[in-house]
Structure formats: structure tokens, C-alpha cells
Amino acid sequence: MPEPGEYVAMGAARQAACVLSGQALPPAWATAGTPRHYTAEPDHDTVAHYEELRDLTEGW
């Protein structure tokens, strides 16, 4: 999980900096920190609800 941050605003600022600089790619900017990694056992009730919703909305 990434650290909380204003990622949309930062992306827009990078795009603007790219346009203003005339470079082909946006500048590399530091991110808000090191991503966190979590592990957990599957929650079978949550998986079952997801599968049910997936099946009910297939083809929308």
C-alpha cells in the first residue's frame, strides 16, 4: 500500500512540468515514502460476496 498522498495533484503537476520544460517525459519526482506490504489469510465471506457481485454484474 502506498503512503497516503495527493497523487492526482502530483500527477497533474508532473504533467504540467513536462509541458513547460518541453521534455518528452515528465520529471522524476520523489514519492511519499516506501510502500507498505501487508499479508493476511483470505476472508472467505468477503471472497464469496465479491464472487456473487461479479456474477450478478457480468455483462453490464
N, CA, C and O atoms as CSV, one atom per row, in Angstrom:
chain,resi,resn,atom,element,x,y,z
A,1,MET,N,N,0.850,-1.168,0.000
A,1,MET,CA,C,0.000,0.000,0.000
A,1,MET,C,C,0.898,1.233,0.000
A,1,MET,O,O,1.820,1.336,0.809
A,2,PRO,N,N,0.630,2.157,-0.899
A,2,PRO,CA,C,1.415,3.389,-0.878
A,2,PRO,C,C,1.023,4.272,0.304
A,2,PRO,O,O,-0.074,4.158,0.851
A,3,GLU,N,N,1.931,5.136,0.674
A,3,GLU,CA,C,1.635,6.114,1.720
A,3,GLU,C,C,0.506,7.023,1.239
A,3,GLU,O,O,0.397,7.266,0.037
A,4,PRO,N,N,-0.334,7.530,2.137
A,4,PRO,CA,C,-1.369,8.479,1.719
A,4,PRO,C,C,-0.723,9.709,1.086
A,4,PRO,O,O,0.333,10.164,1.525
A,5,GLY,N,N,-1.361,10.233,0.063
A,5,GLY,CA,C,-0.813,11.416,-0.589
A,5,GLY,C,C,-1.770,11.978,-1.620
A,5,GLY,O,O,-2.793,11.370,-1.936
A,6,GLU,N,N,-1.433,13.120,-2.131
A,6,GLU,CA,C,-2.227,13.791,-3.165
A,6,GLU,C,C,-1.712,13.353,-4.535
A,6,GLU,O,O,-1.133,14.153,-5.270
A,7,TYR,N,N,-1.924,12.087,-4.874
A,7,TYR,CA,C,-1.343,11.514,-6.085
A,7,TYR,C,C,-1.914,12.121,-7.357
A,7,TYR,O,O,-1.180,12.289,-8.331
A,8,VAL,N,N,-3.179,12.451,-7.380
A,8,VAL,CA,C,-3.774,13.066,-8.572
A,8,VAL,C,C,-3.158,14.437,-8.799
A,8,VAL,O,O,-2.783,14.775,-9.922
A,9,ALA,N,N,-3.055,15.219,-7.746
A,9,ALA,CA,C,-2.466,16.557,-7.863
A,9,ALA,C,C,-0.999,16.469,-8.258
A,9,ALA,O,O,-0.531,17.257,-9.080
A,10,MET,N,N,-0.271,15.523,-7.684
A,10,MET,CA,C,1.140,15.371,-8.037
A,10,MET,C,C,1.297,14.947,-9.494
A,10,MET,O,O,2.215,15.403,-10.176
A,11,GLY,N,N,0.408,14.076,-9.977
A,11,GLY,CA,C,0.458,13.669,-11.376
A,11,GLY,C,C,0.182,14.833,-12.307
A,11,GLY,O,O,0.847,14.987,-13.332
A,12,ALA,N,N,-0.793,15.649,-11.957
A,12,ALA,CA,C,-1.112,16.825,-12.776
A,12,ALA,C,C,0.059,17.802,-12.778
A,12,ALA,O,O,0.374,18.390,-13.813
A,13,ALA,N,N,0.699,17.978,-11.639
A,13,ALA,CA,C,1.850,18.880,-11.561
A,13,ALA,C,C,3.012,18.353,-12.397
A,13,ALA,O,O,3.705,19.132,-13.051
A,14,ARG,N,N,3.230,17.042,-12.382
A,14,ARG,CA,C,4.295,16.455,-13.214
A,14,ARG,C,C,3.995,16.660,-14.691
A,14,ARG,O,O,4.895,16.987,-15.465
A,15,GLN,N,N,2.739,16.470,-15.091
A,15,GLN,CA,C,2.372,16.688,-16.497
A,15,GLN,C,C,2.590,18.141,-16.885
A,15,GLN,O,O,3.101,18.420,-17.970
A,16,ALA,N,N,2.212,19.065,-16.020
A,16,ALA,CA,C,2.407,20.486,-16.310
A,16,ALA,C,C,3.894,20.807,-16.416
A,16,ALA,O,O,4.302,21.555,-17.305
A,17,ALA,N,N,4.703,20.256,-15.527
A,17,ALA,CA,C,6.146,20.487,-15.579
A,17,ALA,C,C,6.731,19.934,-16.871
A,17,ALA,O,O,7.642,20.530,-17.444
A,18,CYS,N,N,6.219,18.808,-17.330
A,18,CYS,CA,C,6.678,18.207,-18.583
A,18,CYS,C,C,6.381,19.134,-19.751
A,18,CYS,O,O,7.248,19.372,-20.592
A,19,VAL,N,N,5.165,19.658,-19.809
A,19,VAL,CA,C,4.773,20.562,-20.899
A,19,VAL,C,C,5.626,21.824,-20.863
A,19,VAL,O,O,6.126,22.267,-21.897
A,20,LEU,N,N,5.792,22.399,-19.684
A,20,LEU,CA,C,6.555,23.641,-19.566
A,20,LEU,C,C,8.033,23.454,-19.887
A,20,LEU,O,O,8.674,24.364,-20.410
A,21,SER,N,N,8.579,22.275,-19.575
A,21,SER,CA,C,10.001,22.031,-19.823
A,21,SER,C,C,10.273,21.641,-21.270
A,21,SER,O,O,11.403,21.765,-21.743
A,22,GLY,N,N,9.243,21.170,-21.978
A,22,GLY,CA,C,9.432,20.729,-23.354
A,22,GLY,C,C,10.051,19.348,-23.475
A,22,GLY,O,O,10.378,18.911,-24.579
A,23,GLN,N,N,10.217,18.660,-22.363
A,23,GLN,CA,C,10.798,17.315,-22.383
A,23,GLN,C,C,9.754,16.295,-22.835
A,23,GLN,O,O,8.552,16.546,-22.755
A,24,ALA,N,N,10.228,15.140,-23.309
A,24,ALA,CA,C,9.321,14.091,-23.782
A,24,ALA,C,C,8.646,13.355,-22.629
A,24,ALA,O,O,7.532,12.852,-22.777
A,25,LEU,N,N,9.313,13.291,-21.492
A,25,LEU,CA,C,8.775,12.561,-20.336
A,25,LEU,C,C,8.683,13.491,-19.133
A,25,LEU,O,O,9.482,14.418,-18.999
A,26,PRO,N,N,7.709,13.245,-18.255
A,26,PRO,CA,C,7.612,14.062,-17.038
A,26,PRO,C,C,8.856,13.870,-16.169
A,26,PRO,O,O,9.489,12.816,-16.229
A,27,PRO,N,N,9.212,14.862,-15.371
A,27,PRO,CA,C,10.367,14.714,-14.487
A,27,PRO,C,C,10.097,13.671,-13.409
A,27,PRO,O,O,8.952,13.459,-13.009
A,28,ALA,N,N,11.151,13.029,-12.949
A,28,ALA,CA,C,11.026,12.054,-11.860
A,28,ALA,C,C,10.953,12.814,-10.547
A,28,ALA,O,O,11.851,13.591,-10.225
A,29,TRP,N,N,9.896,12.596,-9.794
A,29,TRP,CA,C,9.720,13.249,-8.503
A,29,TRP,C,C,9.704,12.185,-7.423
A,29,TRP,O,O,9.254,11.061,-7.646
A,30,ALA,N,N,10.194,12.547,-6.265
A,30,ALA,CA,C,10.196,11.620,-5.135
A,30,ALA,C,C,8.759,11.335,-4.703
A,30,ALA,O,O,7.895,12.210,-4.756
A,31,THR,N,N,8.527,10.118,-4.281
A,31,THR,CA,C,7.199,9.745,-3.793
A,31,THR,C,C,7.128,9.956,-2.283
A,31,THR,O,O,8.099,10.382,-1.657
A,32,ALA,N,N,5.987,9.656,-1.720
A,32,ALA,CA,C,5.723,9.932,-0.305
A,32,ALA,C,C,6.363,8.934,0.649
A,32,ALA,O,O,6.117,9.012,1.853
A,33,GLY,N,N,7.161,8.015,0.168
A,33,GLY,CA,C,7.804,7.072,1.077
A,33,GLY,C,C,7.820,5.673,0.511
A,33,GLY,O,O,7.503,5.452,-0.658
A,34,THR,N,N,8.191,4.745,1.346
A,34,THR,CA,C,8.291,3.352,0.951
A,34,THR,C,C,6.928,2.679,1.063
A,34,THR,O,O,6.247,2.826,2.078
A,35,PRO,N,N,6.519,1.935,0.018
A,35,PRO,CA,C,5.223,1.243,0.105
A,35,PRO,C,C,5.213,0.224,1.247
A,35,PRO,O,O,6.239,-0.369,1.579
A,36,ARG,N,N,4.064,0.044,1.820
A,36,ARG,CA,C,3.886,-0.949,2.880
A,36,ARG,C,C,3.313,-2.219,2.260
A,36,ARG,O,O,2.488,-2.160,1.348
A,37,HIS,N,N,3.752,-3.349,2.758
A,37,HIS,CA,C,3.252,-4.633,2.280
A,37,HIS,C,C,2.563,-5.348,3.443
A,37,HIS,O,O,3.126,-5.482,4.530
A,38,TYR,N,N,1.352,-5.797,3.195
A,38,TYR,CA,C,0.576,-6.488,4.215
A,38,TYR,C,C,0.302,-7.914,3.749
A,38,TYR,O,O,0.153,-8.168,2.554
A,39,THR,N,N,0.238,-8.822,4.682
A,39,THR,CA,C,-0.151,-10.193,4.374
A,39,THR,C,C,-1.279,-10.590,5.324
A,39,THR,O,O,-1.322,-10.164,6.478
A,40,ALA,N,N,-2.178,-11.405,4.816
A,40,ALA,CA,C,-3.294,-11.873,5.639
A,40,ALA,C,C,-3.890,-13.109,4.987
A,40,ALA,O,O,-3.722,-13.347,3.791
A,41,GLU,N,N,-4.569,-13.867,5.777
A,41,GLU,CA,C,-5.291,-15.021,5.257
A,41,GLU,C,C,-6.535,-14.527,4.518
A,41,GLU,O,O,-7.099,-13.500,4.894
A,42,PRO,N,N,-6.974,-15.236,3.475
A,42,PRO,CA,C,-8.189,-14.814,2.769
A,42,PRO,C,C,-9.399,-14.831,3.697
A,42,PRO,O,O,-9.536,-15.717,4.541
A,43,ASP,N,N,-10.260,-13.857,3.535
A,43,ASP,CA,C,-11.523,-13.791,4.262
A,43,ASP,C,C,-12.568,-14.407,3.339
A,43,ASP,O,O,-13.003,-13.772,2.378
A,44,HIS,N,N,-12.966,-15.626,3.625
A,44,HIS,CA,C,-13.829,-16.379,2.718
A,44,HIS,C,C,-15.192,-15.720,2.511
A,44,HIS,O,O,-15.757,-15.824,1.422
A,45,ASP,N,N,-15.730,-15.051,3.518
A,45,ASP,CA,C,-17.009,-14.345,3.351
A,45,ASP,C,C,-16.870,-13.198,2.356
A,45,ASP,O,O,-17.740,-12.998,1.509
A,46,THR,N,N,-15.779,-12.449,2.458
A,46,THR,CA,C,-15.555,-11.338,1.532
A,46,THR,C,C,-15.377,-11.854,0.115
A,46,THR,O,O,-15.930,-11.284,-0.826
A,47,VAL,N,N,-14.619,-12.917,-0.046
A,47,VAL,CA,C,-14.412,-13.502,-1.373
A,47,VAL,C,C,-15.738,-13.983,-1.946
A,47,VAL,O,O,-16.005,-13.775,-3.130
A,48,ALA,N,N,-16.571,-14.620,-1.134
A,48,ALA,CA,C,-17.870,-15.110,-1.602
A,48,ALA,C,C,-18.764,-13.953,-2.041
A,48,ALA,O,O,-19.444,-14.055,-3.062
A,49,HIS,N,N,-18.773,-12.856,-1.285
A,49,HIS,CA,C,-19.576,-11.689,-1.671
A,49,HIS,C,C,-19.061,-11.073,-2.968
A,49,HIS,O,O,-19.852,-10.675,-3.824
A,50,TYR,N,N,-17.761,-10.994,-3.114
A,50,TYR,CA,C,-17.177,-10.471,-4.349
A,50,TYR,C,C,-17.583,-11.342,-5.535
A,50,TYR,O,O,-17.992,-10.826,-6.574
A,51,GLU,N,N,-17.470,-12.660,-5.382
A,51,GLU,CA,C,-17.814,-13.567,-6.478
A,51,GLU,C,C,-19.284,-13.441,-6.852
A,51,GLU,O,O,-19.624,-13.465,-8.035
A,52,GLU,N,N,-20.167,-13.306,-5.850
A,52,GLU,CA,C,-21.592,-13.148,-6.116
A,52,GLU,C,C,-21.857,-11.854,-6.887
A,52,GLU,O,O,-22.594,-11.858,-7.874
A,53,LEU,N,N,-21.265,-10.759,-6.445
A,53,LEU,CA,C,-21.443,-9.482,-7.130
A,53,LEU,C,C,-20.872,-9.541,-8.542
A,53,LEU,O,O,-21.485,-9.033,-9.482
A,54,ARG,N,N,-19.713,-10.153,-8.695
A,54,ARG,CA,C,-19.113,-10.304,-10.020
A,54,ARG,C,C,-20.059,-11.048,-10.957
A,54,ARG,O,O,-20.260,-10.634,-12.099
A,55,ASP,N,N,-20.633,-12.136,-10.478
A,55,ASP,CA,C,-21.531,-12.936,-11.317
A,55,ASP,C,C,-22.819,-12.183,-11.650
A,55,ASP,O,O,-23.338,-12.306,-12.760
A,56,LEU,N,N,-23.338,-11.403,-10.692
A,56,LEU,CA,C,-24.576,-10.657,-10.926
A,56,LEU,C,C,-24.391,-9.498,-11.898
A,56,LEU,O,O,-25.345,-9.092,-12.562
A,57,THR,N,N,-23.185,-8.965,-11.991
A,57,THR,CA,C,-22.955,-7.787,-12.839
A,57,THR,C,C,-22.212,-8.114,-14.126
A,57,THR,O,O,-21.861,-7.207,-14.880
A,58,GLU,N,N,-21.971,-9.374,-14.386
A,58,GLU,CA,C,-21.270,-9.749,-15.621
A,58,GLU,C,C,-22.094,-9.327,-16.837
A,58,GLU,O,O,-23.296,-9.586,-16.902
A,59,GLY,N,N,-21.453,-8.691,-17.775
A,59,GLY,CA,C,-22.124,-8.286,-18.999
A,59,GLY,C,C,-22.778,-6.924,-18.950
A,59,GLY,O,O,-23.459,-6.546,-19.904
A,60,TRP,N,N,-22.603,-6.177,-17.887
A,60,TRP,CA,C,-23.197,-4.836,-17.805
A,60,TRP,C,C,-22.602,-3.948,-18.841
A,60,TRP,O,O,-22.970,-2.777,-18.936
